[in-house]
């Protein structure tokens, strides 16, 4: 079996059909901040539904009593939304339905919703995600949601951890990018991501709580999180 790392735009011309040929297991990453926010929402006992646009967020919210709209566009607050795309803020909620929208990560999740096995990964559950993917005994595609056209260091870090874990389980790197990611980032410390433009953005705009949250919660969730009929849930 193989594992491949692919960097994808948030809004594809077509929904990644070529990447999904052969029915792979798909892992979606947007460490800063969508997949960390989503994993935190699930960890706190909330429902979490990722959407691809502002209109879709409002349409989905109409289906739920007292939902929480959380997210950002271009890093900016969205009018009418209750929260930003903030894992630290979502960590304060319990037993709510969270409609989550981000510039990069949730559109990728939305595009991948038709795949049978889609997992959401962040630094909080990299080990559990790799284990869950390996148990399905199929090729794995790691989809890194690019931010402003870049493969950011936080997602390189997560990709390296997960690819290294899978290669230790007998997977082969499918291409040079995947092999280089495993070699460069597979044993890197979380602090290796501090040079990322995403980190600079958080610091510049006062999102210090989110940055601290991401850096201090490493593999503290012992379960994977998967997409089930458009909604995220703990993998069983």
N, C-alpha and C positions, 0 to 999 in steps of 0.2 A: 504494500500500500504506500501511497505517496502523500506528502503534505506540501502545499504551495502557498506562498504569500502573494497576494495581489492587492495593489492599491487602486481604489475605485473612486470615481467622482460621486458626489451626493445625488446628482440628477443625471442618470445615464440616458443616452439616446434610446437604448433598448435595455430591458431589465436583466443585464448580465447573463443572457441566455447561454452564451458559449461557456461561461465559467461553470454553469450548473449542469453541463452535459455529463452524463454518467452517474447522476444522482449522488454527488458528494455530500459529506457533512460540511456545513458552512458555519464558520465562527466569525462574528462581526465585532469589530473593535473600533471604539472612539473614546479612548481613555479620558481625554479632557474635552467634553465631560459626559457625553450622553450615556455611554455604557456603564460608567461608574454611577451616574444618577439612577439609571434603570435598575442596576443590581442592588443599590441601596434601598430603592423603593420596595423591591421584593423582599429584601432582608427585614424590613420594618413591618411586613405584613400587609402592604398595600397591593392593590391591583395596579398594573402598569401597562398602558396601551400606547405604543409608539406610532406616530403618524408622520406623513410626509410633507404637510403644508399647514398653513394657518387655517385655511378653509376646512381642511380635513379635521383639524383639531376641534374647531367649533361644532362641526357636524357630529363628531364622535361624542363630544361632551353632552350633546342633546339627548344621548341615549342612556345617560346615567344620572342618578340623583346626587346632587351636591358634589360634582367632580372638581378636581384640582387641575387647572391648566398650568403646565410648567414648561419652560423652554426659552429659546432665544432664536434670533435670526441675525446673522452677521455679528454675533456676540452681544447684540443689543436686546434690551427688554422689549417684549411684545405687548402692545396695548391690549388691555383686557385679560391678560394672563396673571395668575395669582403669584407665581414664582418664576424665577429664572431657571436655567438648566444647571441646577446646583445640588450636588450630592449632600452638602452640609445642610442645606435647607430641607431637602426631602427626608433627611434622617430624623427630622423633628415630627414627621407625620406618621400616623398609624391608622390602619383600617380605612383608607380612602382609595378612591379610584383616581389615578393620576394619568392624565393625557399628556404625553411627553413629545415635544417637538424640538429638534435641534437643526443647526445648519448642515451638519455633515452626517452624524451617526444615524438618526432616526429615518431619514430618507433611504439610506442603504438598507436598514432593517425592513422598511416598507417594501422596497423592491425585491427583497429576498423572501417575502412572506409565503410564496408558493412552494418553496423548497420544503421537503419533508422534515429535515432535521437542521434547524438553525439555532445556534447558541449565541448568547450575548456574553462577551468576556471583558474583564477589566483586571486591574492588579489585585482586586479582592478575591478573585476566584480562578486564577490561571491554572492552578494545579487541578482543581475539580473539573474545569472545562476540558482540559487535555484528557483526563481520565474518562470523562463521559463520552468524548468524541472517539477515543480509542476503542471503547466497548462496542461501538457500532460496526467496527471492522470494515470501514470503507475509506476511500480517499478523503482527505480533509482539505478544504479551501479556507484559508484565513483571509477575510476581507477587511482591509484597513481603510476606513473612511478617510480620504485625504481632506485636509483643511487648507483652503485657499491654494489647492493644487499641490500640496506638499505631503509627503509621508513623514509625519512628525515623530520626534524621538520617543515620545511616550508610547506610541503604537508600535514603533520598531522594538522597543523594550518588551512589550507584551508579546509581540510576534516571536521574538527570540526565545522567550521563556517557554511558550507553548510549543514551538517547533522543536526546540531542544528536548522537551519532555516527550514529544511524540517520537522523535528519532531514537531516544533511549528505549522506547517501546518497540522498535523495529521498523518504523516508518523511514522512507527515503525522501530526501529533499527533491522536489520535482524540477527545480531549475536553479540557476546561479543566484538569483536574488534570495531565494529561500535558504540556500546553503550559507550565503554570506550573512544573512540575518541571524541564523543560528550561531555561527561562529563569533560574530561581533557582539551580539546582544544576549545570547543564551544564558550567560552567567553574570550579566551586569547587575549592579546594584540599582535600586530605585533612583538614587541620586544621579544616575547617568542621564536621566531625562531632563535635568535642570537647565540645559542649554536650549531647550525647545522654544520655538516662537510661541507656542501655546502657553508655556509657563510665563514667559514675558508678558503676554496678554493678561493673564490672571493677575500678575503682580501690578501691572500698570493700571488696571481698572479696579483694584481694591478687592479682588476675589481671593484674599489670603486664606480665608477659612476653607474654601474649596481645595486650594493647593495643599494645605496641611492635611486635610481629610484624605486626599488621594495618596499622599506620601506616607501616611502613618497607618494605613489599613492595607496590609499586604497578605493575601491568601488567608484572610480571616473568615471567609465564607466556605464551608466544606461541601458546597453543592454547586452544580452548574445551573444556569438559567437558560431556558429555551423558549422559542416562539411556538405558541399553540393557538392556531386560528386567529392570528393577528394580535394576540395578547401574550405577555411574558409571564412565565411561571417557573417555579423551582422544578428542575428535572427530577423525575422519580427513577 
